[in-house]
Amino acid sequence: MMPMNPKQMKKMMKQMGIEMDEIEAEEVVIVTKGEELVFKNPSVVRITAKGVETFQISGSYETRERLVISDEDVRLVMEQAGVSEEEARKALEEAKGDIAEALLKLTEE
């Protein structure tokens, strides 16, 4: 197969009903159950074919642990410490989800 220049490739793809658009993104975050993949200054291309959009992301990324705090934990901290939902959630976030540590922080103040 002979190499094809990008202009020819784009023309051929358009004839096939495929469109590609470069998206100027500053950050892309992919959230999974336990972590987040954070792409800083990624290269993002949107490919549209037959009404279906697909995104291609490339670049370096970092992995961050994702903290999931359940509503049950928030309610428990609210009841035990006698605080608002906002205060309970904030304390749990600061304690990285540790209920005992969140309660200690709230009751020491």
VMD Tcl script that builds the backbone (N, CA, C; Angstrom):
set m [mol new atoms 327]
animate dup $m
set s [atomselect $m all]
$s set {name element resname resid chain x y z} {
  {N N MET 1 A 0.844 -1.180 0.000}
  {CA C MET 1 A 0.000 0.000 0.000}
  {C C MET 1 A 0.892 1.248 0.000}
  {N N MET 2 A 0.552 2.179 -0.848}
  {CA C MET 2 A 1.343 3.402 -0.956}
  {C C MET 2 A 0.958 4.362 0.161}
  {N N PRO 3 A 1.940 5.105 0.691}
  {CA C PRO 3 A 1.611 6.083 1.727}
  {C C PRO 3 A 0.682 7.159 1.163}
  {N N MET 4 A -0.233 7.630 2.010}
  {CA C MET 4 A -1.205 8.626 1.582}
  {C C MET 4 A -1.011 9.885 2.416}
  {N N ASN 5 A -1.044 11.027 1.772}
  {CA C ASN 5 A -0.885 12.255 2.542}
  {C C ASN 5 A -2.188 12.566 3.280}
  {N N PRO 6 A -2.105 13.325 4.360}
  {CA C PRO 6 A -3.288 13.590 5.184}
  {C C PRO 6 A -4.456 14.211 4.423}
  {N N LYS 7 A -4.160 15.066 3.445}
  {CA C LYS 7 A -5.225 15.708 2.666}
  {C C LYS 7 A -6.004 14.669 1.868}
  {N N GLN 8 A -5.272 13.737 1.213}
  {CA C GLN 8 A -5.928 12.669 0.451}
  {C C GLN 8 A -6.749 11.770 1.377}
  {N N MET 9 A -6.183 11.472 2.533}
  {CA C MET 9 A -6.861 10.617 3.509}
  {C C MET 9 A -8.169 11.258 3.950}
  {N N LYS 10 A -8.134 12.547 4.252}
  {CA C LYS 10 A -9.329 13.255 4.704}
  {C C LYS 10 A -10.393 13.259 3.611}
  {N N LYS 11 A -9.981 13.480 2.341}
  {CA C LYS 11 A -10.913 13.491 1.212}
  {C C LYS 11 A -11.570 12.119 1.049}
  {N N MET 12 A -10.771 11.072 1.145}
  {CA C MET 12 A -11.285 9.713 1.003}
  {C C MET 12 A -12.271 9.383 2.134}
  {N N MET 13 A -11.930 9.794 3.348}
  {CA C MET 13 A -12.808 9.527 4.488}
  {C C MET 13 A -14.131 10.272 4.332}
  {N N LYS 14 A -14.080 11.507 3.836}
  {CA C LYS 14 A -15.293 12.298 3.636}
  {C C LYS 14 A -16.195 11.615 2.614}
  {N N GLN 15 A -15.600 11.053 1.558}
  {CA C GLN 15 A -16.372 10.325 0.547}
  {C C GLN 15 A -17.062 9.110 1.159}
  {N N MET 16 A -16.433 8.531 2.166}
  {CA C MET 16 A -17.013 7.358 2.827}
  {C C MET 16 A -18.004 7.759 3.923}
  {N N GLY 17 A -18.200 9.061 4.115}
  {CA C GLY 17 A -19.136 9.534 5.140}
  {C C GLY 17 A -18.518 9.622 6.519}
  {N N ILE 18 A -17.207 9.694 6.592}
  {CA C ILE 18 A -16.508 9.776 7.867}
  {C C ILE 18 A -15.891 11.166 8.002}
  {N N GLU 19 A -16.190 11.835 9.097}
  {CA C GLU 19 A -15.631 13.159 9.347}
  {C C GLU 19 A -14.767 13.122 10.601}
  {N N MET 20 A -13.669 13.879 10.562}
  {CA C MET 20 A -12.777 13.968 11.720}
  {C C MET 20 A -12.595 15.434 12.090}
  {N N ASP 21 A -12.732 15.724 13.375}
  {CA C ASP 21 A -12.532 17.085 13.870}
  {C C ASP 21 A -11.566 17.037 15.042}
  {N N GLU 22 A -10.585 17.921 15.020}
  {CA C GLU 22 A -9.657 18.064 16.155}
  {C C GLU 22 A -10.348 18.927 17.206}
  {N N ILE 23 A -10.324 18.503 18.449}
  {CA C ILE 23 A -10.916 19.263 19.549}
  {C C ILE 23 A -9.780 19.792 20.414}
  {N N GLU 24 A -9.789 21.090 20.646}
  {CA C GLU 24 A -8.752 21.690 21.478}
  {C C GLU 24 A -9.154 21.538 22.943}
  {N N ALA 25 A -8.698 20.469 23.565}
  {CA C ALA 25 A -9.048 20.169 24.945}
  {C C ALA 25 A -7.897 20.518 25.876}
  {N N GLU 26 A -8.237 21.053 27.036}
  {CA C GLU 26 A -7.234 21.340 28.056}
  {C C GLU 26 A -7.031 20.147 28.973}
  {N N GLU 27 A -8.143 19.419 29.216}
  {CA C GLU 27 A -8.074 18.287 30.135}
  {C C GLU 27 A -9.207 17.317 29.807}
  {N N VAL 28 A -8.919 16.026 29.897}
  {CA C VAL 28 A -9.929 14.984 29.744}
  {C C VAL 28 A -9.816 14.084 30.962}
  {N N VAL 29 A -10.960 13.807 31.606}
  {CA C VAL 29 A -10.976 12.943 32.784}
  {C C VAL 29 A -11.880 11.753 32.492}
  {N N ILE 30 A -11.334 10.555 32.630}
  {CA C ILE 30 A -12.107 9.325 32.494}
  {C C ILE 30 A -12.299 8.781 33.899}
  {N N VAL 31 A -13.559 8.642 34.300}
  {CA C VAL 31 A -13.883 8.209 35.656}
  {C C VAL 31 A -14.326 6.757 35.637}
  {N N THR 32 A -13.643 5.927 36.432}
  {CA C THR 32 A -14.049 4.533 36.605}
  {C C THR 32 A -14.496 4.364 38.052}
  {N N LYS 33 A -14.849 3.150 38.440}
  {CA C LYS 33 A -15.308 2.940 39.815}
  {C C LYS 33 A -14.278 3.337 40.860}
  {N N GLY 34 A -13.023 2.991 40.627}
  {CA C GLY 34 A -12.033 3.214 41.675}
  {C C GLY 34 A -10.966 4.249 41.384}
  {N N GLU 35 A -10.947 4.782 40.139}
  {CA C GLU 35 A -9.896 5.734 39.821}
  {C C GLU 35 A -10.324 6.700 38.733}
  {N N GLU 36 A -9.513 7.705 38.538}
  {CA C GLU 36 A -9.715 8.676 37.473}
  {C C GLU 36 A -8.436 8.732 36.650}
  {N N LEU 37 A -8.579 8.724 35.321}
  {CA C LEU 37 A -7.446 8.903 34.424}
  {C C LEU 37 A -7.528 10.343 33.934}
  {N N VAL 38 A -6.520 11.146 34.248}
  {CA C VAL 38 A -6.543 12.573 33.934}
  {C C VAL 38 A -5.496 12.877 32.863}
  {N N PHE 39 A -5.982 13.284 31.682}
  {CA C PHE 39 A -5.118 13.667 30.564}
  {C C PHE 39 A -5.008 15.187 30.567}
  {N N LYS 40 A -3.800 15.717 30.678}
  {CA C LYS 40 A -3.551 17.158 30.606}
  {C C LYS 40 A -3.073 17.482 29.193}
  {N N ASN 41 A -3.677 18.498 28.570}
  {CA C ASN 41 A -3.340 18.913 27.202}
  {C C ASN 41 A -3.304 17.737 26.225}
  {N N PRO 42 A -4.382 16.952 26.153}
  {CA C PRO 42 A -4.394 15.793 25.270}
  {C C PRO 42 A -4.674 16.177 23.818}
  {N N SER 43 A -4.414 15.253 22.942}
  {CA C SER 43 A -4.820 15.373 21.550}
  {C C SER 43 A -6.140 14.614 21.452}
  {N N VAL 44 A -7.218 15.323 21.077}
  {CA C VAL 44 A -8.543 14.698 21.018}
  {C C VAL 44 A -9.105 14.874 19.611}
  {N N VAL 45 A -9.540 13.761 19.019}
  {CA C VAL 45 A -10.143 13.789 17.691}
  {C C VAL 45 A -11.533 13.176 17.791}
  {N N ARG 46 A -12.531 13.907 17.243}
  {CA C ARG 46 A -13.905 13.378 17.187}
  {C C ARG 46 A -14.096 12.811 15.784}
  {N N ILE 47 A -14.497 11.543 15.706}
  {CA C ILE 47 A -14.723 10.873 14.429}
  {C C ILE 47 A -16.211 10.574 14.338}
  {N N THR 48 A -16.850 11.078 13.282}
  {CA C THR 48 A -18.279 10.853 13.078}
  {C C THR 48 A -18.452 9.988 11.841}
  {N N ALA 49 A -19.113 8.847 12.010}
  {CA C ALA 49 A -19.375 7.941 10.894}
  {C C ALA 49 A -20.772 7.361 11.055}
  {N N LYS 50 A -21.591 7.551 10.049}
  {CA C LYS 50 A -22.966 7.035 10.058}
  {C C LYS 50 A -23.727 7.458 11.306}
  {N N GLY 51 A -23.536 8.713 11.714}
  {CA C GLY 51 A -24.276 9.250 12.857}
  {C C GLY 51 A -23.732 8.863 14.224}
  {N N VAL 52 A -22.670 8.106 14.246}
  {CA C VAL 52 A -22.076 7.679 15.523}
  {C C VAL 52 A -20.790 8.467 15.752}
  {N N GLU 53 A -20.688 9.086 16.933}
  {CA C GLU 53 A -19.481 9.836 17.276}
  {C C GLU 53 A -18.565 8.981 18.139}
  {N N THR 54 A -17.293 8.992 17.767}
  {CA C THR 54 A -16.261 8.291 18.525}
  {C C THR 54 A -15.160 9.298 18.828}
  {N N PHE 55 A -14.589 9.207 20.023}
  {CA C PHE 55 A -13.528 10.119 20.402}
  {C C PHE 55 A -12.238 9.343 20.583}
  {N N GLN 56 A -11.164 9.875 20.010}
  {CA C GLN 56 A -9.842 9.282 20.163}
  {C C GLN 56 A -9.004 10.246 21.001}
  {N N ILE 57 A -8.497 9.750 22.132}
  {CA C ILE 57 A -7.722 10.578 23.053}
  {C C ILE 57 A -6.311 10.009 23.116}
  {N N SER 58 A -5.326 10.880 22.950}
  {CA C SER 58 A -3.950 10.418 23.108}
  {C C SER 58 A -3.160 11.462 23.886}
  {N N GLY 59 A -2.159 10.991 24.580}
  {CA C GLY 59 A -1.338 11.866 25.399}
  {C C GLY 59 A -0.999 11.187 26.707}
  {N N SER 60 A -0.212 11.852 27.509}
  {CA C SER 60 A 0.162 11.266 28.793}
  {C C SER 60 A -0.926 11.576 29.820}
  {N N TYR 61 A -1.051 10.711 30.795}
  {CA C TYR 61 A -2.074 10.886 31.823}
  {C C TYR 61 A -1.547 10.450 33.170}
  {N N GLU 62 A -2.258 10.886 34.207}
  {CA C GLU 62 A -1.935 10.430 35.560}
  {C C GLU 62 A -3.179 9.748 36.114}
  {N N THR 63 A -2.949 8.825 37.012}
  {CA C THR 63 A -4.046 8.097 37.641}
  {C C THR 63 A -4.249 8.639 39.043}
  {N N ARG 64 A -5.498 8.957 39.362}
  {CA C ARG 64 A -5.842 9.409 40.714}
  {C C ARG 64 A -6.862 8.447 41.295}
  {N N GLU 65 A -6.693 8.173 42.581}
  {CA C GLU 65 A -7.661 7.335 43.277}
  {C C GLU 65 A -8.968 8.114 43.385}
  {N N ARG 66 A -10.065 7.426 43.178}
  {CA C ARG 66 A -11.370 8.071 43.248}
  {C C ARG 66 A -12.022 7.707 44.574}
  {N N LEU 67 A -12.394 8.721 45.300}
  {CA C LEU 67 A -13.019 8.519 46.599}
  {C C LEU 67 A -14.527 8.529 46.431}
  {N N VAL 68 A -15.167 7.430 46.790}
  {CA C VAL 68 A -16.617 7.331 46.701}
  {C C VAL 68 A -17.170 7.288 48.115}
  {N N ILE 69 A -17.970 8.279 48.461}
  {CA C ILE 69 A -18.568 8.350 49.798}
  {C C ILE 69 A -20.060 8.084 49.650}
  {N N SER 70 A -20.532 7.050 50.329}
  {CA C SER 70 A -21.945 6.676 50.201}
  {C C SER 70 A -22.833 7.606 51.021}
  {N N ASP 71 A -24.077 7.684 50.591}
  {CA C ASP 71 A -25.064 8.488 51.322}
  {C C ASP 71 A -25.285 7.930 52.732}
  {N N GLU 72 A -25.153 6.607 52.860}
  {CA C GLU 72 A -25.312 5.974 54.184}
  {C C GLU 72 A -24.235 6.465 55.144}
  {N N ASP 73 A -23.000 6.557 54.669}
  {CA C ASP 73 A -21.902 7.041 55.511}
  {C C ASP 73 A -22.143 8.495 55.915}
  {N N VAL 74 A -22.620 9.288 54.969}
  {CA C VAL 74 A -22.897 10.697 55.262}
  {C C VAL 74 A -23.990 10.801 56.327}
  {N N ARG 75 A -25.057 10.022 56.167}
  {CA C ARG 75 A -26.158 10.052 57.154}
  {C C ARG 75 A -25.670 9.622 58.536}
  {N N LEU 76 A -24.846 8.587 58.593}
  {CA C LEU 76 A -24.325 8.098 59.870}
  {C C LEU 76 A -23.513 9.190 60.568}
  {N N VAL 77 A -22.627 9.846 59.828}
  {CA C VAL 77 A -21.802 10.911 60.411}
  {C C VAL 77 A -22.687 12.078 60.843}
  {N N MET 78 A -23.692 12.408 60.042}
  {CA C MET 78 A -24.620 13.497 60.394}
  {C C MET 78 A -25.294 13.210 61.737}
  {N N GLU 79 A -25.809 11.976 61.861}
  {CA C GLU 79 A -26.540 11.594 63.079}
  {C C GLU 79 A -25.617 11.553 64.299}
  {N N GLN 80 A -24.454 10.939 64.144}
  {CA C GLN 80 A -23.541 10.763 65.270}
  {C C GLN 80 A -22.924 12.075 65.739}
  {N N ALA 81 A -22.616 12.970 64.772}
  {CA C ALA 81 A -21.947 14.228 65.135}
  {C C ALA 81 A -22.923 15.390 65.258}
  {N N GLY 82 A -24.167 15.183 64.831}
  {CA C GLY 82 A -25.163 16.249 64.908}
  {C C GLY 82 A -24.823 17.433 64.007}
  {N N VAL 83 A -24.383 17.136 62.773}
  {CA C VAL 83 A -23.994 18.196 61.836}
  {C C VAL 83 A -24.831 18.104 60.557}
  {N N SER 84 A -24.677 19.107 59.714}
  {CA C SER 84 A -25.404 19.128 58.443}
  {C C SER 84 A -24.795 18.131 57.467}
  {N N GLU 85 A -25.521 17.865 56.387}
  {CA C GLU 85 A -25.031 16.953 55.355}
  {C C GLU 85 A -23.739 17.484 54.731}
  {N N GLU 86 A -23.700 18.776 54.494}
  {CA C GLU 86 A -22.509 19.394 53.900}
  {C C GLU 86 A -21.283 19.219 54.803}
  {N N GLU 87 A -21.453 19.448 56.101}
  {CA C GLU 87 A -20.342 19.300 57.045}
  {C C GLU 87 A -19.887 17.840 57.126}
  {N N ALA 88 A -20.858 16.926 57.146}
  {CA C ALA 88 A -20.531 15.500 57.237}
  {C C ALA 88 A -19.772 15.048 56.000}
  {N N ARG 89 A -20.233 15.441 54.818}
  {CA C ARG 89 A -19.577 15.044 53.573}
  {C C ARG 89 A -18.151 15.613 53.504}
  {N N LYS 90 A -17.997 16.876 53.903}
  {CA C LYS 90 A -16.679 17.513 53.882}
  {C C LYS 90 A -15.710 16.787 54.823}
  {N N ALA 91 A -16.196 16.440 56.017}
  {CA C ALA 91 A -15.351 15.732 56.985}
  {C C ALA 91 A -14.947 14.357 56.450}
  {N N LEU 92 A -15.883 13.665 55.802}
  {CA C LEU 92 A -15.566 12.357 55.219}
  {C C LEU 92 A -14.548 12.485 54.085}
  {N N GLU 93 A -14.689 13.518 53.275}
  {CA C GLU 93 A -13.731 13.734 52.191}
  {C C GLU 93 A -12.343 14.005 52.753}
  {N N GLU 94 A -12.262 14.849 53.778}
  {CA C GLU 94 A -10.967 15.157 54.391}
  {C C GLU 94 A -10.355 13.928 55.048}
  {N N ALA 95 A -11.211 13.042 55.558}
  {CA C ALA 95 A -10.738 11.818 56.210}
  {C C ALA 95 A -10.597 10.660 55.222}
  {N N LYS 96 A -10.727 10.963 53.928}
  {CA C LYS 96 A -10.616 9.952 52.872}
  {C C LYS 96 A -11.567 8.784 53.097}
  {N N GLY 97 A -12.793 9.111 53.535}
  {CA C GLY 97 A -13.829 8.102 53.696}
  {C C GLY 97 A -13.822 7.372 55.026}
  {N N ASP 98 A -12.867 7.660 55.897}
  {CA C ASP 98 A -12.769 6.997 57.196}
  {C C ASP 98 A -13.803 7.615 58.144}
  {N N ILE 99 A -14.844 6.857 58.481}
  {CA C ILE 99 A -15.952 7.367 59.303}
  {C C ILE 99 A -15.473 7.770 60.691}
  {N N ALA 100 A -14.674 6.909 61.317}
  {CA C ALA 100 A -14.197 7.208 62.673}
  {C C ALA 100 A -13.386 8.503 62.698}
  {N N GLU 101 A -12.506 8.677 61.735}
  {CA C GLU 101 A -11.687 9.892 61.688}
  {C C GLU 101 A -12.559 11.122 61.437}
  {N N ALA 102 A -13.548 10.997 60.585}
  {CA C ALA 102 A -14.450 12.116 60.307}
  {C C ALA 102 A -15.212 12.504 61.572}
  {N N LEU 103 A -15.685 11.509 62.315}
  {CA C LEU 103 A -16.408 11.786 63.563}
  {C C LEU 103 A -15.503 12.455 64.585}
  {N N LEU 104 A -14.258 11.981 64.677}
  {CA C LEU 104 A -13.315 12.605 65.617}
  {C C LEU 104 A -13.077 14.076 65.267}
  {N N LYS 105 A -12.889 14.355 63.986}
  {CA C LYS 105 A -12.673 15.744 63.551}
  {C C LYS 105 A -13.861 16.623 63.924}
  {N N LEU 106 A -15.052 16.107 63.713}
  {CA C LEU 106 A -16.249 16.907 63.966}
  {C C LEU 106 A -16.556 17.094 65.444}
  {N N THR 107 A -16.203 16.111 66.259}
  {CA C THR 107 A -16.528 16.202 67.689}
  {C C THR 107 A -15.429 16.900 68.500}
  {N N GLU 108 A -14.228 17.014 67.949}
  {CA C GLU 108 A -13.138 17.692 68.634}
  {C C GLU 108 A -13.279 19.204 68.566}
  {N N GLU 109 A -13.949 19.685 67.527}
  {CA C GLU 109 A -14.041 21.142 67.307}
  {C C GLU 109 A -14.974 21.816 68.256}
}
mol reanalyze $m
mol bondsrecalc $m
mol representation Tube
mol addrep $m
